[in-house]
Amino acid sequence: MLEDTNAVMEDSNVATNQMESSVNDLGLEVVEDIPQISVSRSVQPIR
């Protein structure tokens, strides 16, 4: 039983790591897009 639960824990850890990595990728894309949008919006009214 202990070996089975350890295997399950390892599988769930791998799954959570994959989720975190995909979320981090999305987060980086969003963070990179936001400054461009804010800069373009703040520059346009000045012109």
PQR file of N, CA, C, O and H, with PARSE charges and radii, in Angstrom:
ATOM      1  N   MET A   1       0.823  -1.210   0.000 -0.4000 1.5000
ATOM      2  CA  MET A   1       0.000   0.000   0.000 -0.0000 2.0000
ATOM      3  C   MET A   1       0.861   1.267   0.000  0.5500 1.7000
ATOM      4  O   MET A   1       0.558   2.227  -0.707 -0.5500 1.4000
ATOM      5  N   LEU A   2       1.920   1.264   0.784 -0.4000 1.5000
ATOM      6  CA  LEU A   2       2.763   2.461   0.846 -0.0000 2.0000
ATOM      7  C   LEU A   2       3.378   2.749  -0.514  0.5500 1.7000
ATOM      8  O   LEU A   2       3.458   3.903  -0.934 -0.5500 1.4000
ATOM      9  H   LEU A   2       2.167   0.484   1.358  0.4000 1.0000
ATOM     10  N   GLU A   3       3.810   1.701  -1.199 -0.4000 1.5000
ATOM     11  CA  GLU A   3       4.423   1.924  -2.514 -0.0000 2.0000
ATOM     12  C   GLU A   3       3.403   2.514  -3.484  0.5500 1.7000
ATOM     13  O   GLU A   3       3.733   3.384  -4.289 -0.5500 1.4000
ATOM     14  H   GLU A   3       3.745   0.764  -0.858  0.4000 1.0000
ATOM     15  N   ASP A   4       2.169   2.039  -3.404 -0.4000 1.5000
ATOM     16  CA  ASP A   4       1.142   2.551  -4.304 -0.0000 2.0000
ATOM     17  C   ASP A   4       0.887   4.039  -4.038  0.5500 1.7000
ATOM     18  O   ASP A   4       0.804   4.833  -4.976 -0.5500 1.4000
ATOM     19  H   ASP A   4       1.901   1.332  -2.750  0.4000 1.0000
ATOM     20  N   THR A   5       0.766   4.411  -2.773 -0.4000 1.5000
ATOM     21  CA  THR A   5       0.491   5.817  -2.460 -0.0000 2.0000
ATOM     22  C   THR A   5       1.670   6.697  -2.879  0.5500 1.7000
ATOM     23  O   THR A   5       1.462   7.824  -3.328 -0.5500 1.4000
ATOM     24  H   THR A   5       0.835   3.767  -2.011  0.4000 1.0000
ATOM     25  N   ASN A   6       2.878   6.213  -2.742 -0.4000 1.5000
ATOM     26  CA  ASN A   6       4.044   6.990  -3.168 -0.0000 2.0000
ATOM     27  C   ASN A   6       3.997   7.211  -4.674  0.5500 1.7000
ATOM     28  O   ASN A   6       4.290   8.307  -5.151 -0.5500 1.4000
ATOM     29  H   ASN A   6       3.047   5.298  -2.377  0.4000 1.0000
ATOM     30  N   ALA A   7       3.633   6.184  -5.419 -0.4000 1.5000
ATOM     31  CA  ALA A   7       3.559   6.316  -6.873 -0.0000 2.0000
ATOM     32  C   ALA A   7       2.492   7.340  -7.246  0.5500 1.7000
ATOM     33  O   ALA A   7       2.692   8.155  -8.147 -0.5500 1.4000
ATOM     34  H   ALA A   7       3.395   5.293  -5.031  0.4000 1.0000
ATOM     35  N   VAL A   8       1.370   7.296  -6.554 -0.4000 1.5000
ATOM     36  CA  VAL A   8       0.296   8.255  -6.837 -0.0000 2.0000
ATOM     37  C   VAL A   8       0.762   9.672  -6.518  0.5500 1.7000
ATOM     38  O   VAL A   8       0.500  10.598  -7.286 -0.5500 1.4000
ATOM     39  H   VAL A   8       1.207   6.634  -5.822  0.4000 1.0000
ATOM     40  N   MET A   9       1.447   9.846  -5.399 -0.4000 1.5000
ATOM     41  CA  MET A   9       1.942  11.166  -5.030 -0.0000 2.0000
ATOM     42  C   MET A   9       2.905  11.692  -6.093  0.5500 1.7000
ATOM     43  O   MET A   9       2.851  12.868  -6.452 -0.5500 1.4000
ATOM     44  H   MET A   9       1.660   9.094  -4.775  0.4000 1.0000
ATOM     45  N   GLU A  10       3.780  10.833  -6.592 -0.4000 1.5000
ATOM     46  CA  GLU A  10       4.730  11.270  -7.618 -0.0000 2.0000
ATOM     47  C   GLU A  10       3.984  11.681  -8.885  0.5500 1.7000
ATOM     48  O   GLU A  10       4.331  12.680  -9.516 -0.5500 1.4000
ATOM     49  H   GLU A  10       3.824   9.878  -6.300  0.4000 1.0000
ATOM     50  N   ASP A  11       2.966  10.918  -9.256 -0.4000 1.5000
ATOM     51  CA  ASP A  11       2.198  11.257 -10.450 -0.0000 2.0000
ATOM     52  C   ASP A  11       1.514  12.612 -10.272  0.5500 1.7000
ATOM     53  O   ASP A  11       1.524  13.436 -11.187 -0.5500 1.4000
ATOM     54  H   ASP A  11       2.684  10.107  -8.744  0.4000 1.0000
ATOM     55  N   SER A  12       0.926  12.845  -9.109 -0.4000 1.5000
ATOM     56  CA  SER A  12       0.228  14.106  -8.883 -0.0000 2.0000
ATOM     57  C   SER A  12       1.231  15.265  -8.865  0.5500 1.7000
ATOM     58  O   SER A  12       0.918  16.359  -9.335 -0.5500 1.4000
ATOM     59  H   SER A  12       0.918  12.176  -8.366  0.4000 1.0000
ATOM     60  N   ASN A  13       2.421  15.033  -8.332 -0.4000 1.5000
ATOM     61  CA  ASN A  13       3.445  16.084  -8.328 -0.0000 2.0000
ATOM     62  C   ASN A  13       3.832  16.445  -9.756  0.5500 1.7000
ATOM     63  O   ASN A  13       3.999  17.621 -10.078 -0.5500 1.4000
ATOM     64  H   ASN A  13       2.676  14.145  -7.951  0.4000 1.0000
ATOM     65  N   VAL A  14       3.972  15.449 -10.601 -0.4000 1.5000
ATOM     66  CA  VAL A  14       4.318  15.719 -12.003 -0.0000 2.0000
ATOM     67  C   VAL A  14       3.202  16.519 -12.661  0.5500 1.7000
ATOM     68  O   VAL A  14       3.462  17.449 -13.424 -0.5500 1.4000
ATOM     69  H   VAL A  14       3.837  14.494 -10.339  0.4000 1.0000
ATOM     70  N   ALA A  15       1.963  16.154 -12.363 -0.4000 1.5000
ATOM     71  CA  ALA A  15       0.827  16.853 -12.965 -0.0000 2.0000
ATOM     72  C   ALA A  15       0.802  18.308 -12.505  0.5500 1.7000
ATOM     73  O   ALA A  15       0.581  19.207 -13.316 -0.5500 1.4000
ATOM     74  H   ALA A  15       1.751  15.399 -11.743  0.4000 1.0000
ATOM     75  N   THR A  16       1.028  18.549 -11.212 -0.4000 1.5000
ATOM     76  CA  THR A  16       1.002  19.922 -10.708 -0.0000 2.0000
ATOM     77  C   THR A  16       2.166  20.720 -11.291  0.5500 1.7000
ATOM     78  O   THR A  16       2.017  21.907 -11.579 -0.5500 1.4000
ATOM     79  H   THR A  16       1.207  17.818 -10.554  0.4000 1.0000
ATOM     80  N   ASN A  17       3.305  20.089 -11.464 -0.4000 1.5000
ATOM     81  CA  ASN A  17       4.449  20.792 -12.053 -0.0000 2.0000
ATOM     82  C   ASN A  17       4.122  21.201 -13.485  0.5500 1.7000
ATOM     83  O   ASN A  17       4.466  22.306 -13.906 -0.5500 1.4000
ATOM     84  H   ASN A  17       3.426  19.125 -11.230  0.4000 1.0000
ATOM     85  N   GLN A  18       3.466  20.326 -14.233 -0.4000 1.5000
ATOM     86  CA  GLN A  18       3.095  20.668 -15.607 -0.0000 2.0000
ATOM     87  C   GLN A  18       2.106  21.827 -15.600  0.5500 1.7000
ATOM     88  O   GLN A  18       2.210  22.737 -16.423 -0.5500 1.4000
ATOM     89  H   GLN A  18       3.187  19.428 -13.891  0.4000 1.0000
ATOM     90  N   MET A  19       1.148  21.800 -14.674 -0.4000 1.5000
ATOM     91  CA  MET A  19       0.181  22.888 -14.585 -0.0000 2.0000
ATOM     92  C   MET A  19       0.881  24.200 -14.248  0.5500 1.7000
ATOM     93  O   MET A  19       0.596  25.230 -14.858 -0.5500 1.4000
ATOM     94  H   MET A  19       1.064  21.061 -14.006  0.4000 1.0000
ATOM     95  N   GLU A  20       1.792  24.168 -13.283 -0.4000 1.5000
ATOM     96  CA  GLU A  20       2.498  25.385 -12.879 -0.0000 2.0000
ATOM     97  C   GLU A  20       3.330  25.934 -14.031  0.5500 1.7000
ATOM     98  O   GLU A  20       3.374  27.146 -14.240 -0.5500 1.4000
ATOM     99  H   GLU A  20       2.023  23.331 -12.787  0.4000 1.0000
ATOM    100  N   SER A  21       3.987  25.060 -14.776 -0.4000 1.5000
ATOM    101  CA  SER A  21       4.821  25.534 -15.878 -0.0000 2.0000
ATOM    102  C   SER A  21       3.948  26.167 -16.955  0.5500 1.7000
ATOM    103  O   SER A  21       4.320  27.195 -17.520 -0.5500 1.4000
ATOM    104  H   SER A  21       3.952  24.076 -14.607  0.4000 1.0000
ATOM    105  N   SER A  22       2.789  25.571 -17.252 -0.4000 1.5000
ATOM    106  CA  SER A  22       1.914  26.142 -18.272 -0.0000 2.0000
ATOM    107  C   SER A  22       1.347  27.474 -17.785  0.5500 1.7000
ATOM    108  O   SER A  22       1.217  28.414 -18.570 -0.5500 1.4000
ATOM    109  H   SER A  22       2.487  24.735 -16.794  0.4000 1.0000
ATOM    110  N   VAL A  23       1.013  27.562 -16.508 -0.4000 1.5000
ATOM    111  CA  VAL A  23       0.500  28.822 -15.956 -0.0000 2.0000
ATOM    112  C   VAL A  23       1.593  29.883 -15.999  0.5500 1.7000
ATOM    113  O   VAL A  23       1.320  31.042 -16.309 -0.5500 1.4000
ATOM    114  H   VAL A  23       1.118  26.799 -15.871  0.4000 1.0000
ATOM    115  N   ASN A  24       2.818  29.499 -15.692 -0.4000 1.5000
ATOM    116  CA  ASN A  24       3.925  30.457 -15.726 -0.0000 2.0000
ATOM    117  C   ASN A  24       4.119  30.972 -17.150  0.5500 1.7000
ATOM    118  O   ASN A  24       4.362  32.162 -17.347 -0.5500 1.4000
ATOM    119  H   ASN A  24       3.040  28.558 -15.439  0.4000 1.0000
ATOM    120  N   ASP A  25       4.014  30.090 -18.144 -0.4000 1.5000
ATOM    121  CA  ASP A  25       4.170  30.527 -19.530 -0.0000 2.0000
ATOM    122  C   ASP A  25       3.087  31.546 -19.873  0.5500 1.7000
ATOM    123  O   ASP A  25       3.377  32.584 -20.468 -0.5500 1.4000
ATOM    124  H   ASP A  25       3.816  29.123 -17.984  0.4000 1.0000
ATOM    125  N   LEU A  26       1.849  31.255 -19.502 -0.4000 1.5000
ATOM    126  CA  LEU A  26       0.761  32.190 -19.784 -0.0000 2.0000
ATOM    127  C   LEU A  26       1.000  33.502 -19.047  0.5500 1.7000
ATOM    128  O   LEU A  26       0.791  34.578 -19.606 -0.5500 1.4000
ATOM    129  H   LEU A  26       1.614  30.412 -19.019  0.4000 1.0000
ATOM    130  N   GLY A  27       1.436  33.416 -17.800 -0.4000 1.5000
ATOM    131  CA  GLY A  27       1.674  34.619 -17.013 -0.0000 2.0000
ATOM    132  C   GLY A  27       2.723  35.503 -17.657  0.5500 1.7000
ATOM    133  O   GLY A  27       2.569  36.723 -17.693 -0.5500 1.4000
ATOM    134  H   GLY A  27       1.607  32.541 -17.345  0.4000 1.0000
ATOM    135  N   LEU A  28       3.792  34.899 -18.166 -0.4000 1.5000
ATOM    136  CA  LEU A  28       4.848  35.689 -18.800 -0.0000 2.0000
ATOM    137  C   LEU A  28       4.301  36.382 -20.040  0.5500 1.7000
ATOM    138  O   LEU A  28       4.613  37.548 -20.284 -0.5500 1.4000
ATOM    139  H   LEU A  28       3.917  33.908 -18.137  0.4000 1.0000
ATOM    140  N   GLU A  29       3.483  35.676 -20.832 -0.4000 1.5000
ATOM    141  CA  GLU A  29       2.937  36.286 -22.042 -0.0000 2.0000
ATOM    142  C   GLU A  29       2.047  37.472 -21.680  0.5500 1.7000
ATOM    143  O   GLU A  29       2.115  38.521 -22.320 -0.5500 1.4000
ATOM    144  H   GLU A  29       3.229  34.730 -20.633  0.4000 1.0000
ATOM    145  N   VAL A  30       1.216  37.306 -20.659 -0.4000 1.5000
ATOM    146  CA  VAL A  30       0.311  38.387 -20.262 -0.0000 2.0000
ATOM    147  C   VAL A  30       1.104  39.577 -19.746  0.5500 1.7000
ATOM    148  O   VAL A  30       0.815  40.720 -20.100 -0.5500 1.4000
ATOM    149  H   VAL A  30       1.160  36.453 -20.139  0.4000 1.0000
ATOM    150  N   VAL A  31       2.104  39.314 -18.911 -0.4000 1.5000
ATOM    151  CA  VAL A  31       2.900  40.397 -18.331 -0.0000 2.0000
ATOM    152  C   VAL A  31       3.656  41.141 -19.422  0.5500 1.7000
ATOM    153  O   VAL A  31       3.833  42.356 -19.334 -0.5500 1.4000
ATOM    154  H   VAL A  31       2.339  38.386 -18.623  0.4000 1.0000
ATOM    155  N   GLU A  32       4.103  40.425 -20.447 -0.4000 1.5000
ATOM    156  CA  GLU A  32       4.834  41.091 -21.529 -0.0000 2.0000
ATOM    157  C   GLU A  32       3.891  41.958 -22.360  0.5500 1.7000
ATOM    158  O   GLU A  32       4.301  43.001 -22.869 -0.5500 1.4000
ATOM    159  H   GLU A  32       3.959  39.438 -20.518  0.4000 1.0000
ATOM    160  N   ASP A  33       2.630  41.538 -22.505 -0.4000 1.5000
ATOM    161  CA  ASP A  33       1.686  42.299 -23.323 -0.0000 2.0000
ATOM    162  C   ASP A  33       1.216  43.560 -22.603  0.5500 1.7000
ATOM    163  O   ASP A  33       1.012  44.591 -23.244 -0.5500 1.4000
ATOM    164  H   ASP A  33       2.297  40.690 -22.092  0.4000 1.0000
ATOM    165  N   ILE A  34       1.042  43.497 -21.295 -0.4000 1.5000
ATOM    166  CA  ILE A  34       0.450  44.622 -20.551 -0.0000 2.0000
ATOM    167  C   ILE A  34       1.297  45.900 -20.666  0.5500 1.7000
ATOM    168  O   ILE A  34       0.730  46.955 -20.951 -0.5500 1.4000
ATOM    169  H   ILE A  34       1.208  42.659 -20.774  0.4000 1.0000
ATOM    170  N   PRO A  35       2.623  45.862 -20.459 -0.5600 1.5000
ATOM    171  CA  PRO A  35       3.397  47.104 -20.562  0.2800 2.0000
ATOM    172  C   PRO A  35       3.279  47.749 -21.946  0.5500 1.7000
ATOM    173  O   PRO A  35       3.226  48.975 -22.049 -0.5500 1.4000
ATOM    174  N   GLN A  36       3.238  46.954 -22.992 -0.4000 1.5000
ATOM    175  CA  GLN A  36       3.114  47.507 -24.341 -0.0000 2.0000
ATOM    176  C   GLN A  36       1.790  48.253 -24.472  0.5500 1.7000
ATOM    177  O   GLN A  36       1.738  49.344 -25.039 -0.5500 1.4000
ATOM    178  H   GLN A  36       3.281  45.958 -22.909  0.4000 1.0000
ATOM    179  N   ILE A  37       0.715  47.654 -23.942 -0.4000 1.5000
ATOM    180  CA  ILE A  37      -0.605  48.284 -24.038 -0.0000 2.0000
ATOM    181  C   ILE A  37      -0.622  49.585 -23.234  0.5500 1.7000
ATOM    182  O   ILE A  37      -1.096  50.610 -23.722 -0.5500 1.4000
ATOM    183  H   ILE A  37       0.757  46.768 -23.481  0.4000 1.0000
ATOM    184  N   SER A  38      -0.106  49.544 -22.006 -0.4000 1.5000
ATOM    185  CA  SER A  38      -0.143  50.728 -21.148 -0.0000 2.0000
ATOM    186  C   SER A  38       0.723  51.833 -21.749  0.5500 1.7000
ATOM    187  O   SER A  38       0.346  53.003 -21.696 -0.5500 1.4000
ATOM    188  H   SER A  38       0.279  48.711 -21.610  0.4000 1.0000
ATOM    189  N   VAL A  39       1.861  51.488 -22.310 -0.4000 1.5000
ATOM    190  CA  VAL A  39       2.742  52.500 -22.906 -0.0000 2.0000
ATOM    191  C   VAL A  39       2.065  53.122 -24.119  0.5500 1.7000
ATOM    192  O   VAL A  39       2.081  54.344 -24.270 -0.5500 1.4000
ATOM    193  H   VAL A  39       2.168  50.537 -22.352  0.4000 1.0000
ATOM    194  N   SER A  40       1.474  52.311 -24.983 -0.4000 1.5000
ATOM    195  CA  SER A  40       0.840  52.851 -26.184 -0.0000 2.0000
ATOM    196  C   SER A  40      -0.339  53.742 -25.795  0.5500 1.7000
ATOM    197  O   SER A  40      -0.584  54.756 -26.450 -0.5500 1.4000
ATOM    198  H   SER A  40       1.462  51.319 -24.861  0.4000 1.0000
ATOM    199  N   ARG A  41      -1.065  53.386 -24.751 -0.4000 1.5000
ATOM    200  CA  ARG A  41      -2.212  54.193 -24.334 -0.0000 2.0000
ATOM    201  C   ARG A  41      -1.749  55.521 -23.740  0.5500 1.7000
ATOM    202  O   ARG A  41      -2.378  56.555 -23.963 -0.5500 1.4000
ATOM    203  H   ARG A  41      -0.866  52.563 -24.219  0.4000 1.0000
ATOM    204  N   SER A  42      -0.644  55.494 -22.979 -0.4000 1.5000
ATOM    205  CA  SER A  42      -0.193  56.726 -22.335 -0.0000 2.0000
ATOM    206  C   SER A  42       0.492  57.642 -23.351  0.5500 1.7000
ATOM    207  O   SER A  42       0.517  58.857 -23.155 -0.5500 1.4000
ATOM    208  H   SER A  42      -0.133  54.654 -22.797  0.4000 1.0000
ATOM    209  N   VAL A  43       1.041  57.095 -24.413 -0.4000 1.5000
ATOM    210  CA  VAL A  43       1.748  57.917 -25.406 -0.0000 2.0000
ATOM    211  C   VAL A  43       0.754  58.588 -26.352  0.5500 1.7000
ATOM    212  O   VAL A  43       0.968  59.732 -26.753 -0.5500 1.4000
ATOM    213  H   VAL A  43       1.022  56.108 -24.572  0.4000 1.0000
ATOM    214  N   GLN A  44      -0.316  57.908 -26.712 -0.4000 1.5000
ATOM    215  CA  GLN A  44      -1.257  58.459 -27.692 -0.0000 2.0000
ATOM    216  C   GLN A  44      -1.893  59.776 -27.242  0.5500 1.7000
ATOM    217  O   GLN A  44      -1.917  60.719 -28.033 -0.5500 1.4000
ATOM    218  H   GLN A  44      -0.490  56.978 -26.386  0.4000 1.0000
ATOM    219  N   PRO A  45      -2.408  59.889 -26.017 -0.5600 1.5000
ATOM    220  CA  PRO A  45      -3.022  61.167 -25.611  0.2800 2.0000
ATOM    221  C   PRO A  45      -2.032  62.327 -25.639  0.5500 1.7000
ATOM    222  O   PRO A  45      -2.423  63.456 -25.934 -0.5500 1.4000
ATOM    223  N   ILE A  46      -0.759  62.073 -25.338 -0.4000 1.5000
ATOM    224  CA  ILE A  46       0.243  63.140 -25.341 -0.0000 2.0000
ATOM    225  C   ILE A  46       0.409  63.680 -26.761  0.5500 1.7000
ATOM    226  O   ILE A  46       0.531  64.889 -26.960 -0.5500 1.4000
ATOM    227  H   ILE A  46      -0.441  61.155 -25.098  0.4000 1.0000
ATOM    228  N   ARG A  47       0.412  62.803 -27.719 -0.4000 1.5000
ATOM    229  CA  ARG A  47       0.551  63.256 -29.110 -0.0000 2.0000
ATOM    230  C   ARG A  47      -0.744  63.928 -29.546  0.5500 1.7000
ATOM    231  O   ARG A  47      -0.850  64.386 -30.684 -0.5500 1.4000
ATOM    232  H   ARG A  47       0.313  61.821 -27.557  0.4000 1.0000
TER
END
